Amino acid sequence: MPHKIGIVGTGGVGGIHAAILAKDPRVRLQSFFDVEPTRAQAMASKFGGRAAQSPEDLFKDCDAVFVCTPNTTHEEVAMRVLEAGKHVFCEKPFALNLESAARLRDRTVRTGLVYQVGHNRRFAPVYKTLKAAMDAGELRPLSVHAKMNRGELVNPPWVWNARLTGGFLYETPVHMFDLMTFFFGKVEWVQVAARAHEHGELDDFSILINFQSGLQATMKTYAHASWHFPFERFEVYGIHSTYETFEMERLSFTNGLESRTTTYDFSLASMHEKWGYVEEDRLFVDALDGKSGVPVSAEDGFQVVELIEACYQSAREGIRVHLDAPVRKF
Ligand SMILES: NC(=O)c1ccc[n+]([C@@H]2O[C@H](COP(=O)([O-])OP(=O)(O)OC[C@H]3O[C@@H](n4cnc5c(N)ncnc54)[C@H](O)[C@@H]3O)[C@@H](O)[C@H]2O)c1
């Protein structure tokens, strides 16, 4: 029997997941709910299934639910899904503060249900190839620099508003924090300087991350850099070796002082594959099948929130923040 999946929030990213899941023979797209009913109806017309009248109406005939609503609603909607006893895939960010993240993580553990966080970058071929080089010992990272820029905080029109996004770091930069912990393990402390340029919201961050392994990473993330390509890049350095990503299009590396440079180019793959969405959805269905564990767990989501909260505390207080210390709230 196929897994009956519903989608709550049928906007941009809800449409991406629907298009991917519609191609998986293990899945039936059962129902859609959106506070704008015409959007849910449009998706039901396109992919089959029905437009539900409420989240609870949707839960009635689903085994698992994709939560693709705006950031501020994730905890509330995901909690309702868990209470209904259904498995959850919830878009990033996992939560917008530590209390919320702890509540969701603990509830997930108590229910024993699958809860996957939408940190798709882990499954982008560029980042999978970089991780594989580290796992194979071909690259032994000694130093890291990363950047994640936006062109503006204008489109969509609410994106500058921290009350709606949770703060700039919870927007796209959240992916880089997830990759940092995925690649390099647990963080010991962070030291951050930040400024606000346009909207009174901190939008220009210089971040130093010290991992428990002793590795140090710097990260720059800036909200109104122009859309100059690439917005996103990892540079990872070993002894006489450099690995460098170029958006999710290419990975180049040079191992040794007189070695040639090798480039993997994924630019011809579809955007859904290049950005990791296809694989994250496949792995979610694998987890529903019991074939494998959850690839990005509630605990992973919690750790990213913990790291971001530590960055905000460091920026606001001008201090080094250790992650095992309690993070103060604002
Ligand atoms: N992983 C990624 O690469 C990625 C990419 C884009 C967006 N996202 C995340 O996905 C989420 C949605 O982003 P989007 O770009 O699709 O936004 P969007 O505005 O295109 O879509 C959101 C939809 O949710 C609906 N909605 C709002 N509140 C609702 C509620 N309480 N119940 C049901 N429906 C509700 C809106 O009407 C809208 O149709 C955000 O949290 C965003 O951070 C992740």
The ligand as an ORCA input file, in Angstrom:
! r2SCAN-3c Opt
* xyz 0 1
  N      14.545     23.927      2.133
  C      14.498     24.908      1.265
  O      15.360     25.035      0.403
  C      13.375     25.904      1.325
  C      13.095     26.711      0.222
  C      12.055     27.607      0.317
  C      11.301     27.692      1.469
  N      11.604     26.891      2.532
  C      10.817     26.989      3.779
  O       9.516     26.490      3.506
  C       8.531     27.255      4.179
  C       7.538     27.807      3.147
  O       8.223     28.660      2.263
  P       7.633     28.989      0.808
  O       8.736     29.666      0.098
  O       6.994     27.786      0.209
  O       6.528     30.066      1.213
  P       5.213     30.433      0.403
  O       4.763     31.726      0.948
  O       5.436     30.280     -1.061
  O       4.185     29.273      0.839
  C       3.676     29.145      2.140
  C       2.215     28.702      2.035
  O       1.731     28.419      3.354
  C       0.407     28.960      3.471
  N       0.153     29.138      4.901
  C       0.554     30.151      5.707
  N       0.205     29.881      6.985
  C      -0.442     28.693      6.971
  C      -1.021     27.865      7.966
  N      -0.983     28.215      9.263
  N      -1.600     26.704      7.592
  C      -1.627     26.327      6.292
  N      -1.084     27.058      5.293
  C      -0.476     28.208      5.643
  C       0.424     30.226      2.641
  O      -0.878     30.600      2.260
  C       1.287     29.781      1.453
  O       0.529     29.209      0.405
  C       9.300     28.339      4.952
  O       9.451     27.926      6.280
  C      10.650     28.415      4.259
  O      11.694     28.762      5.148
  C      12.605     25.992      2.465
*
